[in-house]
Amino acid sequence: MVPRRRFHAPEPEPLDLERALAGRLRVETRRDGAWNVQPQSASSAVKVYVCPGCGGDIEVGTAHVVTWRADGIMGADDDLAGRRHWHAHCWRIRT
């Protein structure tokens, strides 16, 4: 009798979180300039934020968007430090 060979699937490649998130990041142009917009899933929303559009709370577990300047004059680090969490609807209707 010939011994059976066991098939072992290759170990999956670890998830590169930055690369995965970068695919969702987009730049939107508004009257006041260019903005980075990144959706935040409900499962990733682990804190309460105040939406600058309506002033209401974005509760834990609520999908929303995070935005920050894409063209600020003080540099990328300053832009990222100024990021804000918005209800998706409030961001869409923002003028």
C-alpha distances in whole Angstrom, upper triangle without the diagonal:
4,6,9,12,15,18,22,25,28,30,33,36,39,42,45,48,50,49,48,52,53,52,54,57,60,63,66,70,73,76,76,73,70,67,64,62,59,58,57,54,55,52,54,57,58,61,65,66,70,70,73,73,74,74,72,69,65,64,60,58,60,58,61,62,63,65,67,69,67,70,72,75,74,70,67,66,70,69,65,67,69,67,67,65,67,66,64,67,70,68,68,72,73,76
4,6,9,12,15,19,22,24,27,30,33,36,39,42,44,47,46,45,48,50,49,51,54,57,60,63,67,70,73,73,70,66,64,61,59,56,55,54,52,53,50,51,55,55,59,62,64,67,67,70,70,72,72,70,67,63,61,58,55,57,56,58,59,60,62,64,66,64,67,69,71,70,67,63,63,66,65,62,64,66,64,64,63,64,63,62,65,67,66,66,69,70,73
4,6,9,13,16,19,21,24,27,30,33,36,39,42,44,43,42,46,47,46,49,51,54,58,61,64,67,71,70,68,64,62,58,57,53,52,51,49,50,47,48,52,52,56,59,61,64,64,67,68,69,69,67,64,60,58,55,52,54,53,56,56,57,59,61,63,61,65,66,69,68,64,60,60,64,62,59,61,63,61,61,60,61,60,59,62,65,63,63,67,68,71
4,6,9,13,16,19,21,24,27,30,33,36,38,41,40,39,42,44,43,45,48,51,54,57,61,64,67,67,64,61,58,55,53,50,49,48,45,46,44,45,48,49,53,56,57,61,61,64,64,65,65,63,60,57,55,52,49,51,50,52,53,53,56,58,60,58,61,63,66,65,61,58,57,61,59,56,58,60,57,58,56,58,57,55,58,61,59,60,63,64,67
4,6,9,13,15,18,21,24,27,30,33,35,38,37,36,39,41,40,42,45,48,51,54,58,61,64,64,61,58,55,52,50,47,46,45,43,44,41,42,46,46,50,53,55,58,58,61,62,63,63,61,58,54,53,49,47,49,47,50,50,51,53,54,57,55,58,60,62,61,58,54,54,57,56,53,55,57,54,55,54,55,55,53,56,58,57,57,61,62,64
4,6,10,13,15,18,21,24,26,30,32,35,34,33,36,38,37,39,42,45,49,51,55,58,62,61,58,55,52,49,47,44,43,42,40,41,38,39,42,43,46,50,51,55,55,58,58,59,60,57,54,51,49,46,43,45,44,46,47,47,50,51,54,52,55,57,59,58,55,51,51,54,53,50,52,54,51,52,50,52,51,50,53,55,54,54,58,58,61
4,6,9,12,15,18,21,24,27,29,32,30,30,33,35,34,36,39,42,45,48,52,54,58,58,55,51,49,45,44,41,40,39,37,38,35,36,40,41,44,47,49,52,52,55,55,57,57,55,52,48,47,44,41,43,41,43,44,44,47,48,50,49,52,54,56,55,52,48,48,51,50,47,49,51,48,49,47,49,48,47,50,52,50,51,54,55,58
4,6,9,12,15,17,20,23,26,29,27,27,30,32,31,33,36,39,43,45,49,52,56,55,52,49,46,42,41,38,37,36,34,35,32,33,37,37,41,44,46,49,49,52,53,54,54,52,49,45,44,41,38,40,38,41,41,41,44,45,47,46,49,51,53,52,49,45,45,48,47,44,46,48,45,46,44,46,46,44,47,50,48,48,52,53,55
4,6,8,12,15,17,20,23,26,24,23,27,28,27,30,32,35,39,42,45,48,52,51,49,45,43,39,38,34,34,33,31,32,30,30,34,35,39,42,43,46,46,49,49,51,51,49,46,42,41,38,35,37,35,37,38,38,40,42,44,42,46,47,50,49,46,42,42,45,44,41,43,45,42,43,41,43,42,41,44,46,44,45,48,49,52
4,6,9,12,15,18,21,23,22,21,25,26,26,28,30,33,37,40,43,46,50,49,47,43,41,37,36,33,32,32,30,32,29,29,33,34,37,41,42,45,45,47,48,49,50,48,45,41,41,37,35,36,35,36,36,36,38,40,42,40,43,45,47,46,43,39,39,42,41,38,40,42,40,41,40,41,41,40,43,45,43,43,47,48,50
4,6,9,12,15,18,20,19,19,22,24,24,26,28,32,35,38,42,44,48,47,45,41,38,35,34,30,30,29,27,29,26,26,30,31,34,37,39,42,42,44,45,47,47,45,42,39,38,34,32,34,32,34,34,34,36,37,39,38,41,42,45,44,40,37,36,40,39,35,37,40,37,38,37,39,39,37,41,43,41,42,45,46,48
4,6,9,12,15,17,16,15,19,21,20,22,25,28,31,35,38,41,44,44,41,37,35,31,30,27,26,25,24,26,23,23,27,28,31,34,35,39,39,41,42,43,43,42,39,35,35,31,29,31,29,30,30,30,32,34,36,34,38,39,42,41,37,34,34,37,35,32,34,36,34,35,33,35,35,34,37,39,37,38,42,42,45
4,6,9,12,14,13,13,16,18,18,20,22,26,29,32,36,38,42,41,38,35,32,28,28,25,25,24,23,25,23,22,26,27,30,33,34,37,37,39,40,42,42,41,38,34,34,31,29,30,28,29,28,28,30,31,33,31,35,36,38,37,34,30,30,34,32,29,32,34,31,33,31,33,34,32,36,38,35,36,40,40,43
4,6,9,12,11,11,14,16,17,19,21,24,27,31,34,37,40,39,36,33,30,26,26,22,22,21,21,23,20,19,23,24,27,30,31,34,34,36,37,39,39,38,35,31,31,28,26,27,25,26,26,25,28,28,31,29,33,34,36,35,32,28,28,31,30,26,28,31,28,30,29,31,31,30,34,35,33,34,38,38,40
4,6,9,8,8,11,13,13,15,17,20,24,27,30,33,37,36,33,29,27,23,22,19,19,18,17,20,17,16,20,21,24,27,28,31,31,33,34,36,36,34,32,28,28,25,23,24,22,23,22,22,24,25,27,26,30,31,33,32,29,25,25,28,27,24,26,28,25,26,25,27,28,27,30,32,29,30,34,34,37
4,6,5,6,9,10,11,13,15,18,21,25,28,31,34,33,30,26,24,20,20,17,17,17,17,20,18,16,20,21,24,27,27,30,29,31,32,34,34,33,31,28,28,25,23,24,22,22,21,20,22,22,24,23,26,28,30,29,25,22,22,25,24,21,23,25,23,24,24,26,27,26,29,30,28,29,33,32,35
4,5,5,6,8,10,11,12,16,19,22,26,28,32,30,28,24,21,18,17,14,14,13,14,17,15,13,16,17,20,23,23,26,26,27,29,31,31,30,27,24,24,21,20,21,18,19,17,17,19,19,22,21,24,25,28,27,24,20,20,23,21,18,20,22,19,21,20,22,23,22,26,27,25,26,30,29,32
4,5,5,6,9,10,10,14,16,20,23,26,29,28,25,21,19,15,15,12,14,14,15,18,17,14,17,19,21,23,23,25,25,26,28,30,30,29,27,24,25,23,21,22,19,19,17,15,17,17,19,18,21,22,25,24,20,17,17,20,18,15,18,20,17,19,19,21,23,22,26,26,23,25,28,28,30
4,5,5,7,9,10,13,16,20,23,26,29,28,25,22,19,16,16,13,14,15,16,20,19,16,19,21,24,26,25,28,27,28,29,32,32,31,29,26,27,25,23,23,20,20,18,17,18,19,20,18,22,23,26,25,22,18,19,22,20,18,21,22,20,22,21,23,24,23,26,27,24,25,29,28,31
4,6,6,7,9,13,16,19,23,25,29,28,26,22,19,16,15,12,12,13,13,17,16,14,17,19,22,24,24,26,25,27,28,30,30,30,27,24,24,22,20,20,17,18,16,16,18,19,21,19,23,25,28,27,24,20,21,23,21,19,21,23,20,21,20,21,22,20,24,25,23,23,27,27,30
4,5,5,7,10,13,16,20,22,26,25,23,19,16,12,11,8,9,10,11,15,14,12,15,17,19,21,20,23,22,23,24,26,27,26,24,21,22,20,18,18,15,14,13,12,14,15,17,16,20,22,25,24,21,17,18,20,18,15,18,19,16,17,16,18,19,17,21,22,19,20,24,24,26
4,5,5,8,11,15,18,21,24,23,20,17,14,11,11,9,11,12,14,18,18,15,18,20,22,24,22,24,23,24,25,27,28,28,26,23,24,23,21,21,17,16,14,13,14,14,16,14,18,19,22,22,19,16,17,19,17,14,18,19,16,18,17,19,20,18,22,23,20,20,24,23,25
4,6,8,11,14,18,21,25,24,21,18,16,12,11,9,11,13,14,18,18,16,19,22,23,25,24,26,24,25,25,28,29,29,27,24,25,24,22,21,17,17,14,15,15,16,18,16,19,22,25,25,22,19,20,22,20,18,21,21,18,20,19,20,20,18,21,23,20,20,24,24,26
4,6,10,12,16,19,22,22,20,16,14,10,9,6,7,10,11,15,16,14,16,19,21,22,21,22,21,22,22,24,26,25,24,20,22,21,19,17,14,13,11,11,12,14,16,15,19,21,24,25,22,18,20,21,18,16,20,20,16,17,16,16,17,14,17,19,16,16,20,20,23
4,7,10,13,16,20,19,17,13,10,7,6,5,7,10,13,16,17,15,16,19,20,22,20,21,19,20,20,23,24,24,23,20,22,21,20,18,15,13,10,10,10,11,13,11,15,17,20,21,18,15,17,18,15,13,16,16,13,14,14,15,16,14,17,18,15,15,19,19,20
4,7,10,13,17,16,14,10,8,6,5,7,9,13,15,19,20,18,19,22,23,23,21,22,20,20,19,23,24,24,24,21,24,23,22,20,16,14,11,11,10,11,12,10,13,16,19,20,18,15,18,19,15,14,18,17,14,15,15,15,16,14,16,17,13,14,17,17,18
4,7,10,13,13,10,7,5,5,6,9,12,15,18,21,23,21,21,24,24,25,22,22,19,19,19,22,24,25,25,22,25,25,24,22,19,16,12,12,9,10,9,7,10,13,16,18,16,14,17,17,13,13,17,16,14,15,15,15,17,15,17,17,13,13,16,15,16
4,6,10,11,8,6,5,6,7,10,13,16,19,22,24,22,22,25,25,25,22,21,18,17,17,20,22,23,24,22,25,26,25,22,19,16,12,12,10,10,10,9,11,14,17,19,18,16,19,18,15,15,18,16,14,15,15,14,16,13,15,15,11,11,13,12,12
4,7,8,6,4,6,9,10,14,16,19,23,25,28,26,25,28,28,27,24,23,20,18,17,21,23,24,25,24,27,28,28,25,22,19,15,15,12,12,10,9,10,13,16,18,18,17,20,19,15,17,19,17,16,16,17,16,18,16,17,16,12,12,13,12,11
4,5,5,6,7,11,12,15,17,20,23,26,28,26,25,28,27,26,23,21,18,16,15,18,20,22,24,23,26,28,28,25,22,19,16,15,12,12,11,11,11,13,16,19,19,18,21,19,16,18,20,17,16,16,17,15,17,15,15,14,11,11,11,9,8
4,6,8,10,14,15,19,21,24,27,29,32,30,28,31,30,28,25,23,20,17,16,19,21,24,26,25,29,31,31,27,25,22,19,18,15,14,12,13,12,14,16,19,20,20,22,20,17,20,21,18,18,18,19,18,19,18,18,16,13,13,13,10,7
4,7,9,13,14,18,20,23,26,28,31,28,27,30,28,27,23,21,18,15,15,19,20,23,24,24,28,29,30,27,25,21,18,17,13,12,10,11,10,11,13,15,17,17,19,17,14,17,18,15,15,15,18,17,19,18,18,16,13,14,14,11,9
4,7,10,13,16,19,22,25,28,30,27,27,29,28,27,24,22,20,17,17,21,22,25,26,25,28,30,30,27,24,21,17,16,12,11,8,8,7,9,11,14,14,14,17,16,12,15,17,15,14,15,18,17,20,19,19,17,14,15,16,13,11
4,7,10,13,16,19,23,25,27,25,24,27,26,26,23,22,19,17,17,21,23,24,25,24,27,28,28,25,22,19,15,14,10,9,6,5,6,9,12,14,13,13,16,15,11,13,16,14,13,14,16,16,19,17,18,17,13,14,16,13,13
4,6,10,13,15,19,22,24,21,21,23,23,22,19,19,16,15,15,19,20,22,22,20,23,24,24,21,19,15,12,10,6,6,5,5,7,9,13,14,13,12,14,13,10,11,13,11,10,11,13,13,15,14,16,15,11,12,14,12,13
4,7,10,13,16,19,21,18,18,21,21,21,18,19,16,16,16,20,21,22,21,19,22,22,22,20,17,14,10,8,5,5,6,5,9,11,15,15,14,11,13,13,10,9,13,11,9,11,12,12,15,14,16,15,12,13,16,14,16
4,7,10,13,16,18,16,15,19,19,19,16,17,14,14,15,18,19,19,19,16,19,19,19,16,13,10,6,6,5,7,9,9,13,14,18,19,17,14,16,16,12,11,14,13,10,10,10,10,12,10,13,13,9,11,14,13,15
4,6,10,13,15,12,13,16,16,17,15,17,15,16,16,19,20,20,18,15,17,17,16,14,11,9,5,5,6,9,12,12,16,17,21,21,19,15,16,17,14,12,14,14,10,10,10,10,12,10,14,14,11,13,16,16,18
4,6,10,12,10,10,14,15,16,14,16,14,16,16,18,19,18,17,13,15,15,13,11,7,6,4,6,9,12,15,15,19,20,24,24,22,19,20,20,17,15,17,16,13,12,10,10,10,8,12,13,11,12,16,16,19
4,7,8,6,7,10,12,13,12,14,13,16,17,18,18,17,15,11,12,11,10,8,6,5,5,7,10,13,17,18,21,22,26,25,23,20,20,21,18,15,17,17,13,12,9,10,10,9,13,14,13,15,18,18,21
4,5,5,6,10,12,14,14,16,16,19,19,20,20,18,16,12,12,11,8,7,5,7,8,10,14,17,21,21,25,26,30,29,27,24,24,24,22,19,20,20,16,15,12,12,12,11,14,16,15,17,20,20,24
4,5,5,8,11,12,13,16,15,19,19,19,19,17,14,10,10,8,4,5,4,8,10,13,16,20,23,24,28,29,32,31,30,26,26,26,24,21,22,22,18,16,13,13,12,12,15,16,17,18,21,22,25
4,6,7,11,13,15,18,18,21,22,22,22,20,17,13,12,9,6,8,8,11,13,14,18,21,25,26,29,30,33,32,30,27,26,27,25,22,23,23,20,18,15,16,15,15,18,20,20,21,24,25,29
4,6,9,12,13,16,17,20,21,21,21,19,16,12,12,9,7,9,8,10,11,12,15,18,22,23,26,27,30,29,27,23,22,23,22,18,19,20,16,15,13,14,14,15,18,19,19,21,23,24,27
4,6,8,9,13,13,17,18,18,17,15,12,9,8,5,5,6,7,8,10,11,14,17,21,23,26,26,29,28,27,24,22,23,21,18,18,18,15,13,10,12,12,13,16,17,17,19,22,22,25
4,7,10,13,15,18,20,20,19,16,13,10,8,5,6,9,10,12,13,13,17,19,23,25,28,28,31,29,28,25,23,24,22,19,19,19,16,15,12,14,15,16,19,20,20,22,25,24,28
4,6,10,12,15,18,18,16,14,10,8,7,5,8,10,11,12,13,13,16,18,22,24,27,26,29,28,27,24,22,22,21,18,17,17,15,13,11,13,14,16,19,18,19,22,24,23,26
4,7,10,13,15,14,12,10,7,6,5,5,9,9,11,11,13,13,16,18,22,24,27,26,29,28,27,25,23,23,21,19,18,17,15,12,10,11,12,15,17,16,17,20,21,21,24
4,6,9,12,12,10,8,6,5,7,8,11,10,11,10,11,10,13,15,18,21,24,23,26,25,24,22,21,20,18,16,15,14,12,9,6,8,10,13,15,13,14,18,19,18,21
4,6,9,8,6,6,5,6,9,11,14,12,13,11,12,12,13,15,18,21,24,23,25,24,25,23,22,20,19,17,16,14,12,9,7,8,9,13,14,12,13,16,17,15,18
4,5,6,5,6,6,6,10,13,14,12,12,9,10,10,11,13,16,19,22,21,24,24,24,22,22,20,18,17,16,14,11,8,6,5,6,10,10,8,9,13,13,12,15
4,6,5,8,9,10,14,16,18,16,15,12,12,11,11,12,15,18,20,19,22,21,22,21,21,18,16,16,15,12,11,7,8,6,9,11,12,8,9,13,12,10,13
4,6,8,10,11,15,18,19,16,15,12,12,12,12,14,16,19,20,20,23,24,24,23,23,21,18,19,18,15,13,10,9,7,8,10,9,5,7,10,9,7,10
4,5,9,10,14,17,18,15,16,13,14,15,15,17,19,23,24,24,27,27,28,26,26,24,22,22,21,18,16,13,11,9,8,11,10,7,10,12,11,10,13
4,7,9,12,16,18,15,16,14,15,15,16,18,20,23,25,24,27,26,27,26,25,23,21,21,20,17,16,12,11,9,10,13,13,10,12,15,14,13,16
4,7,9,13,15,12,14,13,14,15,17,19,22,25,27,26,29,29,29,28,27,25,23,22,21,19,17,13,11,9,9,12,12,10,13,16,15,15,18
4,6,9,12,10,12,11,13,14,16,19,22,25,27,27,30,29,29,27,26,25,23,21,20,18,16,13,10,9,9,13,13,12,14,17,17,17,20
4,7,9,6,8,8,10,11,14,17,21,23,26,26,29,28,28,25,25,24,22,20,19,17,15,11,8,8,7,10,12,11,13,15,16,16,20
4,6,6,9,10,13,14,17,20,24,26,29,29,32,31,30,28,27,26,24,22,21,20,17,14,11,11,10,13,15,15,16,19,20,20,24
4,6,9,10,13,14,18,21,24,27,30,29,33,31,30,28,26,26,24,22,21,21,18,15,12,13,12,15,17,17,18,21,22,23,26
4,7,9,13,14,18,21,25,27,30,30,34,33,31,28,27,27,25,23,23,22,19,17,13,14,12,14,16,17,18,20,22,23,26
4,6,10,12,16,19,23,25,28,28,32,31,30,27,26,26,24,22,22,21,18,15,11,11,9,10,12,14,14,16,18,19,23
4,7,10,13,17,20,22,25,26,30,29,28,25,25,25,22,20,21,20,16,14,10,10,8,8,11,12,13,14,17,18,21
4,7,10,14,17,19,22,23,26,26,25,22,22,22,19,17,18,17,13,10,7,6,5,5,9,10,9,11,14,14,18
4,6,10,13,15,18,19,23,23,21,19,19,19,16,14,15,14,10,8,6,5,6,6,9,10,8,10,13,13,16
4,7,11,12,16,16,20,19,18,15,15,15,12,10,12,10,7,6,4,6,9,9,12,12,9,12,15,14,17
4,7,9,12,13,16,16,15,13,14,13,10,9,11,9,5,5,6,8,11,10,13,12,9,12,14,12,14
4,6,9,9,13,13,12,9,10,9,6,6,8,6,4,7,9,11,14,14,17,15,12,15,17,14,15
4,6,6,9,10,9,8,10,9,5,7,10,8,8,10,13,14,17,17,19,17,14,16,17,15,15
4,6,9,11,9,8,11,10,7,9,12,11,10,13,15,16,19,18,20,19,16,17,19,17,17
4,6,9,8,8,11,11,8,11,14,12,13,15,18,19,22,21,23,21,18,19,21,18,18
4,6,6,7,10,8,6,10,11,10,12,14,18,19,22,22,24,22,19,21,22,19,18
4,6,9,11,9,9,12,13,13,15,18,21,23,26,26,28,25,22,24,25,22,21
4,7,8,6,7,10,11,11,14,17,20,22,26,26,28,26,23,26,27,23,23
4,6,6,6,9,10,11,13,17,20,22,26,26,28,26,23,25,27,24,24
4,5,5,6,9,10,11,15,18,20,23,23,26,24,21,23,25,23,23
4,5,5,6,9,10,14,17,20,23,24,27,25,22,25,27,24,25
4,5,5,6,9,13,16,19,22,23,26,23,21,24,25,22,23
4,5,5,7,10,14,16,20,20,22,20,17,20,22,19,20
4,5,5,9,12,15,18,19,22,20,17,20,22,20,21
4,6,9,12,15,19,20,23,21,19,22,23,21,22
4,7,10,13,17,18,20,18,16,19,20,17,19
4,7,10,13,14,17,15,13,16,18,16,17
4,6,10,12,14,12,10,14,16,13,16
4,7,9,12,10,9,13,15,13,16
4,6,8,6,6,9,11,10,14
4,5,5,6,9,10,11,14
4,6,5,6,9,10,14
4,5,5,6,9,12
4,5,5,6,10
4,6,5,9
4,6,8
4,6
4
